[in-house]
Amino acid sequence: MEYGICNLAVVPLRAEPSDRSEMVSQVLFGESFEILEWKDKWVQITTAIDNYTGWIDRLQFSMLGHLAYKRLLQTSSPLTYRAITQAWKISDNSIIYLPAGSSLAFLEGTTSYIGNQKFEIIGEIGQTDTITNIAQSFLNVPYLWGGRTHFGIDCSGFTQAVYRLRGITLRRDASLQAEDGTLIDSVLKSKLGDLAFFEGSEERITHVGVILGNGKIIHASGKVKVDFLDAQGIYSEELKRYTHKLKVIKRYC
């Protein structure tokens, strides 16, 4: 088995080995993965963080040895917490702008070692915040299918990012996230940080958001926004109607 690690700020993970293929997720700086297949300029991978499979460009990562990959799996790398953290790439004196949730792999002091490159991290490392502040930092971020950053994010990418910055790893898709956690049997029994899942026309889970309490939820739909939540689902004051039908509520901590 071969392994790799992302050495760029954010890399699109595509459904098929083509620049025209849909982006199903993103790989952030410092995240590692198993390599499944090489095909022309493309590499099929499975990410270590959430076991998500897709294709990335072979020029958008560094190779990683088995022992180094195993070390990353056994230890938790510090994360970046700001929407943007600057990393100075020493070899060419350039700046890479890391999104929140980037992994500072093989960090020594303020230097992250990715492949044969050294990145000097500029700013605070290891800072955390409340789940409310983390979630609200994404307000007005545009919806982007497959997105995981403050510059574009989808509903399950949003919930995954919020929990990751609280030290809890969720799976990538809403339907997968709903399989985990502890069932909460009503909105009235929910609390801050619980996840509410919503069903589409075929009764499949298609949407998820973070419960804020006091009858409100924050979620990514068009953009990250706060709407009302009750036993029926999400009510949009902006649209003057219910937009999502509640399916289930789960708690993870």
Order of alpha helices (4+ residues) and beta strands (2+ residues): beta-beta-beta-beta-beta-beta-beta-alpha-beta-beta-beta-beta-beta-alpha-beta-beta-alpha-alpha-beta-beta-beta-beta-beta-beta-beta
